[in-house]
Amino acid sequence: MKLPRNVNGEELVKRLSSKGYTPVHQTGSHVKLKAIIDGKTHTITIPLHKPLRVGTFHQIL
């Protein structure tokens, strides 16, 4: 699967929020999102940089 190259951190936070992730903490330019999926807690830290590097985007997903 080819990853999009023009996604910024704020856009990714919006998309993940619509999938059940909720922002729980922000420090500087990074925000932590948390979701409970299949009974397990998932925590993701997303940098709010523009645009996200492909490797960073891949590690988040």
VEXDREN-2710 file (C-alpha; in Angstrom, 1 decimal):
% VEXDREN-2710
k/r/px/py/pz
1/MET/0.0/0.0/0.0
2/LYS/1.4/3.4/-0.9
3/LEU/1.1/6.0/1.9
4/PRO/0.0/9.5/1.2
5/ARG/2.8/12.1/1.2
6/ASN/1.0/15.2/2.2
7/VAL/-0.7/14.4/5.5
8/ASN/0.1/16.7/8.4
9/GLY/-0.2/15.8/12.1
10/GLU/-3.4/17.8/12.7
11/GLU/-5.2/16.1/9.8
12/LEU/-4.1/12.7/11.1
13/VAL/-5.4/13.5/14.6
14/LYS/-8.8/14.4/13.0
15/ARG/-9.0/11.2/11.0
16/LEU/-8.0/9.0/14.0
17/SER/-10.5/10.9/16.2
18/SER/-13.3/9.8/13.9
19/LYS/-12.1/6.2/14.3
20/GLY/-12.4/6.3/18.1
21/TYR/-9.1/7.8/19.3
22/THR/-9.4/10.6/21.8
23/PRO/-6.7/13.2/22.6
24/VAL/-5.5/12.8/26.2
25/HIS/-2.4/14.9/26.5
26/GLN/-0.4/17.4/24.5
27/THR/3.2/18.6/25.1
28/GLY/4.6/21.1/22.8
29/SER/4.2/19.9/19.2
30/HIS/3.2/16.3/20.1
31/VAL/-0.3/15.0/21.0
32/LYS/-1.1/11.6/22.6
33/LEU/-4.3/9.8/21.4
34/LYS/-5.8/6.9/23.2
35/ALA/-8.4/4.3/22.2
36/ILE/-9.7/1.0/23.5
37/ILE/-9.8/-1.6/20.7
38/ASP/-10.8/-5.2/21.3
39/GLY/-10.4/-4.6/25.1
40/LYS/-6.9/-3.3/24.8
41/THR/-5.7/0.2/25.3
42/HIS/-3.8/1.7/22.3
43/THR/-1.8/4.9/22.8
44/ILE/-0.3/6.8/19.9
45/THR/1.9/9.9/19.9
46/ILE/1.6/12.1/16.9
47/PRO/3.9/15.0/16.0
48/LEU/2.0/18.0/14.7
49/HIS/4.6/18.7/12.0
50/LYS/3.7/19.5/8.4
51/PRO/3.9/17.2/6.5
52/LEU/4.6/14.0/8.4
53/ARG/7.5/12.0/7.0
54/VAL/6.6/8.7/5.4
55/GLY/8.5/6.6/8.0
56/THR/6.8/8.4/10.9
57/PHE/3.4/8.0/9.2
58/HIS/4.1/4.3/8.7
59/GLN/5.2/3.7/12.3
60/ILE/2.0/5.4/13.6
61/LEU/-0.2/3.2/11.4
END
